[in-house]
């Protein structure tokens, strides 16, 4: 009981994905469609749906 309990530094601690808040995108960065955006929002990010063919 004399040894101190090991506690990892805050920067090394990674919370579970379900508890981790989404990082706010930098201002001016193209944001992917969010659930509060209309369905007809232009998919500029290309992160959703099938990959677009190059060219």
CHARMM internal coordinates of N, CA and C (Angstrom, degrees):
IC EDIT
DIST 1 N 1 CA 1.4741
DIST 1 CA 1 C 1.5283
ANGL 1 N 1 CA 1 C 110.80
DIST 1 C 2 N 1.3427
ANGL 1 CA 1 C 2 N 116.53
DIHE 1 N 1 CA 1 C 2 N -9.35
DIST 2 N 2 CA 1.4595
ANGL 1 C 2 N 2 CA 119.14
DIHE 1 CA 1 C 2 N 2 CA -178.12
DIST 2 CA 2 C 1.5306
ANGL 2 N 2 CA 2 C 112.16
DIHE 1 C 2 N 2 CA 2 C -77.71
DIST 2 C 3 N 1.3616
ANGL 2 CA 2 C 3 N 116.28
DIHE 2 N 2 CA 2 C 3 N -23.85
DIST 3 N 3 CA 1.4688
ANGL 2 C 3 N 3 CA 118.74
DIHE 2 CA 2 C 3 N 3 CA 179.82
DIST 3 CA 3 C 1.5287
ANGL 3 N 3 CA 3 C 110.29
DIHE 2 C 3 N 3 CA 3 C -78.87
DIST 3 C 4 N 1.3442
ANGL 3 CA 3 C 4 N 117.17
DIHE 3 N 3 CA 3 C 4 N 135.84
DIST 4 N 4 CA 1.4722
ANGL 3 C 4 N 4 CA 120.31
DIHE 3 CA 3 C 4 N 4 CA 178.12
DIST 4 CA 4 C 1.5250
ANGL 4 N 4 CA 4 C 110.95
DIHE 3 C 4 N 4 CA 4 C -69.37
DIST 4 C 5 N 1.3067
ANGL 4 CA 4 C 5 N 115.86
DIHE 4 N 4 CA 4 C 5 N 143.56
DIST 5 N 5 CA 1.4594
ANGL 4 C 5 N 5 CA 120.19
DIHE 4 CA 4 C 5 N 5 CA -179.67
DIST 5 CA 5 C 1.5299
ANGL 5 N 5 CA 5 C 109.22
DIHE 4 C 5 N 5 CA 5 C -68.35
DIST 5 C 6 N 1.3413
ANGL 5 CA 5 C 6 N 115.84
DIHE 5 N 5 CA 5 C 6 N 136.58
DIST 6 N 6 CA 1.4647
ANGL 5 C 6 N 6 CA 119.94
DIHE 5 CA 5 C 6 N 6 CA -179.47
DIST 6 CA 6 C 1.5204
ANGL 6 N 6 CA 6 C 110.68
DIHE 5 C 6 N 6 CA 6 C -73.81
DIST 6 C 7 N 1.3244
ANGL 6 CA 6 C 7 N 115.97
DIHE 6 N 6 CA 6 C 7 N 124.06
DIST 7 N 7 CA 1.4561
ANGL 6 C 7 N 7 CA 120.50
DIHE 6 CA 6 C 7 N 7 CA 176.08
DIST 7 CA 7 C 1.5211
ANGL 7 N 7 CA 7 C 108.50
DIHE 6 C 7 N 7 CA 7 C -125.06
DIST 7 C 8 N 1.3342
ANGL 7 CA 7 C 8 N 117.18
DIHE 7 N 7 CA 7 C 8 N 122.15
DIST 8 N 8 CA 1.4623
ANGL 7 C 8 N 8 CA 120.58
DIHE 7 CA 7 C 8 N 8 CA -178.74
DIST 8 CA 8 C 1.5204
ANGL 8 N 8 CA 8 C 110.57
DIHE 7 C 8 N 8 CA 8 C -65.94
DIST 8 C 9 N 1.3431
ANGL 8 CA 8 C 9 N 117.82
DIHE 8 N 8 CA 8 C 9 N 148.01
DIST 9 N 9 CA 1.4644
ANGL 8 C 9 N 9 CA 120.84
DIHE 8 CA 8 C 9 N 9 CA 177.76
DIST 9 CA 9 C 1.5276
ANGL 9 N 9 CA 9 C 111.29
DIHE 8 C 9 N 9 CA 9 C -61.35
DIST 9 C 10 N 1.3104
ANGL 9 CA 9 C 10 N 115.93
DIHE 9 N 9 CA 9 C 10 N 155.39
DIST 10 N 10 CA 1.4629
ANGL 9 C 10 N 10 CA 120.96
DIHE 9 CA 9 C 10 N 10 CA -175.47
DIST 10 CA 10 C 1.5294
ANGL 10 N 10 CA 10 C 111.47
DIHE 9 C 10 N 10 CA 10 C -59.61
DIST 10 C 11 N 1.3457
ANGL 10 CA 10 C 11 N 116.58
DIHE 10 N 10 CA 10 C 11 N -38.43
DIST 11 N 11 CA 1.4590
ANGL 10 C 11 N 11 CA 119.34
DIHE 10 CA 10 C 11 N 11 CA -176.63
DIST 11 CA 11 C 1.5323
ANGL 11 N 11 CA 11 C 112.33
DIHE 10 C 11 N 11 CA 11 C -69.01
DIST 11 C 12 N 1.3360
ANGL 11 CA 11 C 12 N 116.58
DIHE 11 N 11 CA 11 C 12 N -21.75
DIST 12 N 12 CA 1.4565
ANGL 11 C 12 N 12 CA 119.75
DIHE 11 CA 11 C 12 N 12 CA 179.13
DIST 12 CA 12 C 1.5340
ANGL 12 N 12 CA 12 C 112.07
DIHE 11 C 12 N 12 CA 12 C -90.07
DIST 12 C 13 N 1.3149
ANGL 12 CA 12 C 13 N 115.79
DIHE 12 N 12 CA 12 C 13 N -12.79
DIST 13 N 13 CA 1.4645
ANGL 12 C 13 N 13 CA 119.48
DIHE 12 CA 12 C 13 N 13 CA -178.62
DIST 13 CA 13 C 1.5208
ANGL 13 N 13 CA 13 C 110.58
DIHE 12 C 13 N 13 CA 13 C -78.11
DIST 13 C 14 N 1.3499
ANGL 13 CA 13 C 14 N 116.26
DIHE 13 N 13 CA 13 C 14 N 125.25
DIST 14 N 14 CA 1.4628
ANGL 13 C 14 N 14 CA 120.96
DIHE 13 CA 13 C 14 N 14 CA 177.61
DIST 14 CA 14 C 1.5220
ANGL 14 N 14 CA 14 C 108.99
DIHE 13 C 14 N 14 CA 14 C -117.35
DIST 14 C 15 N 1.3271
ANGL 14 CA 14 C 15 N 117.53
DIHE 14 N 14 CA 14 C 15 N 112.45
DIST 15 N 15 CA 1.4604
ANGL 14 C 15 N 15 CA 120.65
DIHE 14 CA 14 C 15 N 15 CA 179.57
DIST 15 CA 15 C 1.5234
ANGL 15 N 15 CA 15 C 110.45
DIHE 14 C 15 N 15 CA 15 C -68.93
DIST 15 C 16 N 1.3294
ANGL 15 CA 15 C 16 N 118.49
DIHE 15 N 15 CA 15 C 16 N 157.75
DIST 16 N 16 CA 1.4674
ANGL 15 C 16 N 16 CA 121.49
DIHE 15 CA 15 C 16 N 16 CA 177.81
DIST 16 CA 16 C 1.5284
ANGL 16 N 16 CA 16 C 110.41
DIHE 15 C 16 N 16 CA 16 C -57.26
DIST 16 C 17 N 1.3538
ANGL 16 CA 16 C 17 N 117.63
DIHE 16 N 16 CA 16 C 17 N 150.09
DIST 17 N 17 CA 1.4724
ANGL 16 C 17 N 17 CA 120.94
DIHE 16 CA 16 C 17 N 17 CA -178.66
DIST 17 CA 17 C 1.5245
ANGL 17 N 17 CA 17 C 112.71
DIHE 16 C 17 N 17 CA 17 C -54.10
DIST 17 C 18 N 1.3466
ANGL 17 CA 17 C 18 N 117.20
DIHE 17 N 17 CA 17 C 18 N -36.18
DIST 18 N 18 CA 1.4603
ANGL 17 C 18 N 18 CA 120.12
DIHE 17 CA 17 C 18 N 18 CA -176.80
DIST 18 CA 18 C 1.5349
ANGL 18 N 18 CA 18 C 112.33
DIHE 17 C 18 N 18 CA 18 C -71.00
DIST 18 C 19 N 1.3421
ANGL 18 CA 18 C 19 N 116.65
DIHE 18 N 18 CA 18 C 19 N -18.92
DIST 19 N 19 CA 1.4573
ANGL 18 C 19 N 19 CA 120.10
DIHE 18 CA 18 C 19 N 19 CA -179.95
DIST 19 CA 19 C 1.5304
ANGL 19 N 19 CA 19 C 111.72
DIHE 18 C 19 N 19 CA 19 C -103.25
DIST 19 C 20 N 1.3345
ANGL 19 CA 19 C 20 N 115.67
DIHE 19 N 19 CA 19 C 20 N -17.06
DIST 20 N 20 CA 1.4603
ANGL 19 C 20 N 20 CA 119.74
DIHE 19 CA 19 C 20 N 20 CA -177.09
DIST 20 CA 20 C 1.5235
ANGL 20 N 20 CA 20 C 111.04
DIHE 19 C 20 N 20 CA 20 C -76.65
DIST 20 C 21 N 1.3387
ANGL 20 CA 20 C 21 N 118.63
DIHE 20 N 20 CA 20 C 21 N 122.18
DIST 21 N 21 CA 1.4638
ANGL 20 C 21 N 21 CA 121.16
DIHE 20 CA 20 C 21 N 21 CA 179.33
DIST 21 CA 21 C 1.5239
ANGL 21 N 21 CA 21 C 110.71
DIHE 20 C 21 N 21 CA 21 C -70.80
DIST 21 C 22 N 1.3246
ANGL 21 CA 21 C 22 N 116.00
DIHE 21 N 21 CA 21 C 22 N 147.78
DIST 22 N 22 CA 1.4572
ANGL 21 C 22 N 22 CA 119.85
DIHE 21 CA 21 C 22 N 22 CA 179.25
DIST 22 CA 22 C 1.5209
ANGL 22 N 22 CA 22 C 110.00
DIHE 21 C 22 N 22 CA 22 C -70.24
DIST 22 C 23 N 1.3189
ANGL 22 CA 22 C 23 N 117.47
DIHE 22 N 22 CA 22 C 23 N 134.29
DIST 23 N 23 CA 1.4648
ANGL 22 C 23 N 23 CA 120.72
DIHE 22 CA 22 C 23 N 23 CA 179.89
DIST 23 CA 23 C 1.5183
ANGL 23 N 23 CA 23 C 111.35
DIHE 22 C 23 N 23 CA 23 C -67.03
DIST 23 C 24 N 1.3260
ANGL 23 CA 23 C 24 N 116.47
DIHE 23 N 23 CA 23 C 24 N 137.24
DIST 24 N 24 CA 1.4643
ANGL 23 C 24 N 24 CA 120.26
DIHE 23 CA 23 C 24 N 24 CA 179.63
DIST 24 CA 24 C 1.5333
ANGL 24 N 24 CA 24 C 109.22
DIHE 23 C 24 N 24 CA 24 C -73.12
DIST 24 C 25 N 1.3443
ANGL 24 CA 24 C 25 N 117.47
DIHE 24 N 24 CA 24 C 25 N 128.02
DIST 25 N 25 CA 1.4655
ANGL 24 C 25 N 25 CA 120.20
DIHE 24 CA 24 C 25 N 25 CA 179.27
DIST 25 CA 25 C 1.5207
ANGL 25 N 25 CA 25 C 111.01
DIHE 24 C 25 N 25 CA 25 C -67.03
DIST 25 C 26 N 1.3223
ANGL 25 CA 25 C 26 N 115.83
DIHE 25 N 25 CA 25 C 26 N 147.81
DIST 26 N 26 CA 1.4627
ANGL 25 C 26 N 26 CA 120.19
DIHE 25 CA 25 C 26 N 26 CA -179.74
DIST 26 CA 26 C 1.5245
ANGL 26 N 26 CA 26 C 109.93
DIHE 25 C 26 N 26 CA 26 C -65.09
DIST 26 C 27 N 1.3290
ANGL 26 CA 26 C 27 N 116.20
DIHE 26 N 26 CA 26 C 27 N 152.05
DIST 27 N 27 CA 1.4595
ANGL 26 C 27 N 27 CA 120.28
DIHE 26 CA 26 C 27 N 27 CA -179.32
DIST 27 CA 27 C 1.5224
ANGL 27 N 27 CA 27 C 109.82
DIHE 26 C 27 N 27 CA 27 C -64.52
DIST 27 C 28 N 1.3421
ANGL 27 CA 27 C 28 N 116.22
DIHE 27 N 27 CA 27 C 28 N 130.58
DIST 28 N 28 CA 1.4516
ANGL 27 C 28 N 28 CA 120.00
DIHE 27 CA 27 C 28 N 28 CA -178.88
DIST 28 CA 28 C 1.5178
ANGL 28 N 28 CA 28 C 112.28
DIHE 27 C 28 N 28 CA 28 C 95.22
DIST 28 C 29 N 1.3384
ANGL 28 CA 28 C 29 N 116.70
DIHE 28 N 28 CA 28 C 29 N -6.02
DIST 29 N 29 CA 1.4599
ANGL 28 C 29 N 29 CA 120.11
DIHE 28 CA 28 C 29 N 29 CA 179.28
DIST 29 CA 29 C 1.5301
ANGL 29 N 29 CA 29 C 109.39
DIHE 28 C 29 N 29 CA 29 C -86.01
DIST 29 C 30 N 1.3444
ANGL 29 CA 29 C 30 N 117.79
DIHE 29 N 29 CA 29 C 30 N 131.69
DIST 30 N 30 CA 1.4693
ANGL 29 C 30 N 30 CA 120.27
DIHE 29 CA 29 C 30 N 30 CA 177.77
DIST 30 CA 30 C 1.5197
ANGL 30 N 30 CA 30 C 111.12
DIHE 29 C 30 N 30 CA 30 C -61.09
DIST 30 C 31 N 1.3253
ANGL 30 CA 30 C 31 N 116.45
DIHE 30 N 30 CA 30 C 31 N 123.26
DIST 31 N 31 CA 1.4560
ANGL 30 C 31 N 31 CA 120.33
DIHE 30 CA 30 C 31 N 31 CA -177.27
DIST 31 CA 31 C 1.5227
ANGL 31 N 31 CA 31 C 110.37
DIHE 30 C 31 N 31 CA 31 C -99.15
DIST 31 C 32 N 1.3314
ANGL 31 CA 31 C 32 N 117.79
DIHE 31 N 31 CA 31 C 32 N 138.12
DIST 32 N 32 CA 1.4633
ANGL 31 C 32 N 32 CA 121.54
DIHE 31 CA 31 C 32 N 32 CA 176.13
DIST 32 CA 32 C 1.5242
ANGL 32 N 32 CA 32 C 110.10
DIHE 31 C 32 N 32 CA 32 C -68.24
DIST 32 C 33 N 1.3246
ANGL 32 CA 32 C 33 N 117.77
DIHE 32 N 32 CA 32 C 33 N 157.53
DIST 33 N 33 CA 1.4660
ANGL 32 C 33 N 33 CA 120.78
DIHE 32 CA 32 C 33 N 33 CA 179.58
DIST 33 CA 33 C 1.5202
ANGL 33 N 33 CA 33 C 112.12
DIHE 32 C 33 N 33 CA 33 C -55.44
DIST 33 C 34 N 1.3276
ANGL 33 CA 33 C 34 N 116.63
DIHE 33 N 33 CA 33 C 34 N 133.51
DIST 34 N 34 CA 1.4586
ANGL 33 C 34 N 34 CA 121.51
DIHE 33 CA 33 C 34 N 34 CA 179.13
DIST 34 CA 34 C 1.5256
ANGL 34 N 34 CA 34 C 108.61
DIHE 33 C 34 N 34 CA 34 C -104.97
DIST 34 C 35 N 1.3448
ANGL 34 CA 34 C 35 N 116.18
DIHE 34 N 34 CA 34 C 35 N 168.36
DIST 35 N 35 CA 1.4564
ANGL 34 C 35 N 35 CA 118.56
DIHE 34 CA 34 C 35 N 35 CA -177.01
DIST 35 CA 35 C 1.5298
ANGL 35 N 35 CA 35 C 112.07
DIHE 34 C 35 N 35 CA 35 C -72.08
DIST 35 C 36 N 1.3435
ANGL 35 CA 35 C 36 N 117.13
DIHE 35 N 35 CA 35 C 36 N -19.30
DIST 36 N 36 CA 1.4653
ANGL 35 C 36 N 36 CA 118.97
DIHE 35 CA 35 C 36 N 36 CA 179.25
DIST 36 CA 36 C 1.5330
ANGL 36 N 36 CA 36 C 110.91
DIHE 35 C 36 N 36 CA 36 C -89.06
DIST 36 C 37 N 1.3347
ANGL 36 CA 36 C 37 N 116.52
DIHE 36 N 36 CA 36 C 37 N -0.83
DIST 37 N 37 CA 1.4578
ANGL 36 C 37 N 37 CA 120.65
DIHE 36 CA 36 C 37 N 37 CA 177.11
DIST 37 CA 37 C 1.5292
ANGL 37 N 37 CA 37 C 109.13
DIHE 36 C 37 N 37 CA 37 C -92.28
DIST 37 C 38 N 1.3330
ANGL 37 CA 37 C 38 N 117.76
DIHE 37 N 37 CA 37 C 38 N 153.82
DIST 38 N 38 CA 1.4663
ANGL 37 C 38 N 38 CA 121.28
DIHE 37 CA 37 C 38 N 38 CA 179.88
DIST 38 CA 38 C 1.5273
ANGL 38 N 38 CA 38 C 111.33
DIHE 37 C 38 N 38 CA 38 C -63.78
DIST 38 C 39 N 1.3243
ANGL 38 CA 38 C 39 N 115.84
DIHE 38 N 38 CA 38 C 39 N 155.27
DIST 39 N 39 CA 1.4608
ANGL 38 C 39 N 39 CA 120.92
DIHE 38 CA 38 C 39 N 39 CA -178.29
DIST 39 CA 39 C 1.5266
ANGL 39 N 39 CA 39 C 111.25
DIHE 38 C 39 N 39 CA 39 C -62.82
DIST 39 C 40 N 1.3290
ANGL 39 CA 39 C 40 N 116.68
DIHE 39 N 39 CA 39 C 40 N -29.75
DIST 40 N 40 CA 1.4635
ANGL 39 C 40 N 40 CA 120.11
DIHE 39 CA 39 C 40 N 40 CA -177.22
DIST 40 CA 40 C 1.5322
ANGL 40 N 40 CA 40 C 112.94
DIHE 39 C 40 N 40 CA 40 C -84.26
DIST 40 C 41 N 1.3248
ANGL 40 CA 40 C 41 N 116.35
DIHE 40 N 40 CA 40 C 41 N 14.24
DIST 41 N 41 CA 1.4671
ANGL 40 C 41 N 41 CA 120.28
DIHE 40 CA 40 C 41 N 41 CA 176.98
DIST 41 CA 41 C 1.5331
ANGL 41 N 41 CA 41 C 109.16
DIHE 40 C 41 N 41 CA 41 C -64.09
DIST 41 C 42 N 1.3385
ANGL 41 CA 41 C 42 N 117.34
DIHE 41 N 41 CA 41 C 42 N 131.65
DIST 42 N 42 CA 1.4712
ANGL 41 C 42 N 42 CA 120.60
DIHE 41 CA 41 C 42 N 42 CA -178.46
DIST 42 CA 42 C 1.5232
ANGL 42 N 42 CA 42 C 111.63
DIHE 41 C 42 N 42 CA 42 C -62.97
DIST 42 C 43 N 1.3098
ANGL 42 CA 42 C 43 N 116.58
DIHE 42 N 42 CA 42 C 43 N 129.08
DIST 43 N 43 CA 1.4601
ANGL 42 C 43 N 43 CA 121.21
DIHE 42 CA 42 C 43 N 43 CA -179.34
DIST 43 CA 43 C 1.5291
ANGL 43 N 43 CA 43 C 109.36
DIHE 42 C 43 N 43 CA 43 C -85.18
DIST 43 C 44 N 1.3243
ANGL 43 CA 43 C 44 N 114.91
DIHE 43 N 43 CA 43 C 44 N 79.77
DIST 44 N 44 CA 1.4674
ANGL 43 C 44 N 44 CA 118.93
DIHE 43 CA 43 C 44 N 44 CA -178.48
DIST 44 CA 44 C 1.5199
ANGL 44 N 44 CA 44 C 111.45
DIHE 43 C 44 N 44 CA 44 C -81.19
DIST 44 C 45 N 1.3356
ANGL 44 CA 44 C 45 N 115.91
DIHE 44 N 44 CA 44 C 45 N -28.83
DIST 45 N 45 CA 1.4590
ANGL 44 C 45 N 45 CA 119.34
DIHE 44 CA 44 C 45 N 45 CA -175.31
DIST 45 CA 45 C 1.5301
ANGL 45 N 45 CA 45 C 110.99
DIHE 44 C 45 N 45 CA 45 C -69.33
DIST 45 C 46 N 1.3371
ANGL 45 CA 45 C 46 N 116.50
DIHE 45 N 45 CA 45 C 46 N -35.41
DIST 46 N 46 CA 1.4520
ANGL 45 C 46 N 46 CA 119.72
DIHE 45 CA 45 C 46 N 46 CA -179.45
DIST 46 CA 46 C 1.5187
ANGL 46 N 46 CA 46 C 112.72
DIHE 45 C 46 N 46 CA 46 C 75.44
DIST 46 C 47 N 1.3284
ANGL 46 CA 46 C 47 N 116.48
DIHE 46 N 46 CA 46 C 47 N 13.54
DIST 47 N 47 CA 1.4670
ANGL 46 C 47 N 47 CA 119.96
DIHE 46 CA 46 C 47 N 47 CA -178.37
DIST 47 CA 47 C 1.5238
ANGL 47 N 47 CA 47 C 110.04
DIHE 46 C 47 N 47 CA 47 C -86.95
DIST 47 C 48 N 1.3457
ANGL 47 CA 47 C 48 N 117.06
DIHE 47 N 47 CA 47 C 48 N -14.68
DIST 48 N 48 CA 1.4540
ANGL 47 C 48 N 48 CA 119.86
DIHE 47 CA 47 C 48 N 48 CA -178.70
DIST 48 CA 48 C 1.5270
ANGL 48 N 48 CA 48 C 109.32
DIHE 47 C 48 N 48 CA 48 C -115.16
DIST 48 C 49 N 1.3326
ANGL 48 CA 48 C 49 N 116.30
DIHE 48 N 48 CA 48 C 49 N 152.44
DIST 49 N 49 CA 1.4568
ANGL 48 C 49 N 49 CA 120.11
DIHE 48 CA 48 C 49 N 49 CA 179.57
DIST 49 CA 49 C 1.5211
ANGL 49 N 49 CA 49 C 111.49
DIHE 48 C 49 N 49 CA 49 C 79.04
DIST 49 C 50 N 1.3269
ANGL 49 CA 49 C 50 N 116.07
DIHE 49 N 49 CA 49 C 50 N -175.68
DIST 50 N 50 CA 1.4724
ANGL 49 C 50 N 50 CA 120.10
DIHE 49 CA 49 C 50 N 50 CA -179.30
DIST 50 CA 50 C 1.5236
ANGL 50 N 50 CA 50 C 110.90
DIHE 49 C 50 N 50 CA 50 C -68.65
DIST 50 C 51 N 1.3367
ANGL 50 CA 50 C 51 N 117.54
DIHE 50 N 50 CA 50 C 51 N 149.12
DIST 51 N 51 CA 1.4685
ANGL 50 C 51 N 51 CA 121.08
DIHE 50 CA 50 C 51 N 51 CA 179.01
DIST 51 CA 51 C 1.5166
ANGL 51 N 51 CA 51 C 111.46
DIHE 50 C 51 N 51 CA 51 C -64.73
DIST 51 C 52 N 1.3152
ANGL 51 CA 51 C 52 N 116.08
DIHE 51 N 51 CA 51 C 52 N 137.15
DIST 52 N 52 CA 1.4605
ANGL 51 C 52 N 52 CA 119.92
DIHE 51 CA 51 C 52 N 52 CA -178.77
DIST 52 CA 52 C 1.5268
ANGL 52 N 52 CA 52 C 109.79
DIHE 51 C 52 N 52 CA 52 C -78.59
DIST 52 C 53 N 1.3482
ANGL 52 CA 52 C 53 N 117.67
DIHE 52 N 52 CA 52 C 53 N 135.58
DIST 53 N 53 CA 1.4728
ANGL 52 C 53 N 53 CA 120.25
DIHE 52 CA 52 C 53 N 53 CA 178.68
DIST 53 CA 53 C 1.5186
ANGL 53 N 53 CA 53 C 111.00
DIHE 52 C 53 N 53 CA 53 C -66.66
DIST 53 C 54 N 1.3080
ANGL 53 CA 53 C 54 N 116.90
DIHE 53 N 53 CA 53 C 54 N 138.86
DIST 54 N 54 CA 1.4672
ANGL 53 C 54 N 54 CA 120.98
DIHE 53 CA 53 C 54 N 54 CA -179.26
DIST 54 CA 54 C 1.5181
ANGL 54 N 54 CA 54 C 110.35
DIHE 53 C 54 N 54 CA 54 C -73.99
DIST 54 C 55 N 1.3319
ANGL 54 CA 54 C 55 N 116.36
DIHE 54 N 54 CA 54 C 55 N 138.42
DIST 55 N 55 CA 1.4436
ANGL 54 C 55 N 55 CA 120.03
DIHE 54 CA 54 C 55 N 55 CA 176.57
DIST 55 CA 55 C 1.5009
ANGL 55 N 55 CA 55 C 111.99
DIHE 54 C 55 N 55 CA 55 C 94.68
END
COOR INIT
IC SEED 1 N 1 CA 1 C
IC BUILD
